[in-house]
Amino acid sequence: MASQQDREELDARARKGETVVPGGTGGKSLAAQEHLAEGRSRGGQTRKEQLGREGYQELGSKGGQTRKEQIGTEGYQEMGRKGRSRGGQTRKEQLGREGYQELGSKGGQTRKEQIGRELYQEMGRKGGLSTKDKSRGEGGPDEGIDIGETK
């Protein structure tokens, strides 16, 4: 939980028009953004329950297709690139460097708990194998001098 000082800082930024709570876009204060985010999340959950998982996914897919048609394929791809990099950057600014790193670590830990230790290790090995294939099994770069070569 954020300290009182942190909350006051976030509230000041929100009053200047910055979105400080994911999903809180449009809120004029920290409390308003928290309220909006909670309502939007609950609304999405309710809709998911009404449509079922597959129907909800299809709805999202159709929304994406409609947006793609509106702005064209290139615009849609650019929007995706900008969104991914900016979203992570914004989160890093909100949490600070240490908090952001801890979040990444917790993500891996959560995934390990979800799929179990053995599958998690296998997933890591497969990732390593794909890197090994790229680097010709030597652990070196894709281009340049082979590790076995001498001057």
Secondary structure, DSSP 8 states (H G I E B T S, - for coil): ---HHHHHHHHHHHHTT---STT-TT-SSHHHHHHHHHHHHHHHHHHHHHHHHHHHHHHHHHHHHHHHHHHHHHHHHHHHHHHHHHHHHHHHHHHHHHHHHHHHHHHHHHHHHHH-HHHHHHHHHHHHHHHHHHTTTTTS-SSSS-TT---
